[in-house]
Amino acid sequence: MIYTHTIGRIGAKDCRVITGTHGTFMAVDIAVDDYSKGKQITTWVRVKSSKENHIRLAEYLTKGRMVLVEGTLTSSIWTDRNGENHIQHSIIADSIAFVNAGNKDATDTPATKARKAAKAEGEAPVPPADAPQDKSEDLPF
């Protein structure tokens, strides 16, 4: 079992509450961003939960909101209409919390302002100052 703490933004659709033969649960897709070699990489993760408080929280889990999700990570492979295989990462949530609920402009650091300026100018994103550096030459394998 892999237990994870993940921060991401709710993607293209708001949270959905689904009722089926196995009960009621909520599902939402979040975009988790990472930086590698000066490029932003986005990984999509499906978050699911059948906890009553998460189902009630679903109406507030709207597009663009940043959330912290804690839970068990799973992966599965699915095939699209064209016969291509894809990997779907999912988290069965134990905990869901909102991140950055305050005034965005008041908490901007110089690094955050630089990333916003670069994004506005269409340049490559600037990784955070505390991001791990790629030191592949230091790896023993």
ABEGO torsion letter per residue (X at the ends): XBBBBBBBBBBABBBBBBBBAAEBBBBBBBBBBBBBGGBBBBBBBBBBBABAAAAAAAAABBBGBBBBBBEBBBBBBBBBAAGBBBBBBBBBBABBBBBGABBAAAABBAAAAAAAAAAAAGBBBBBBAABBBBBAAABAX
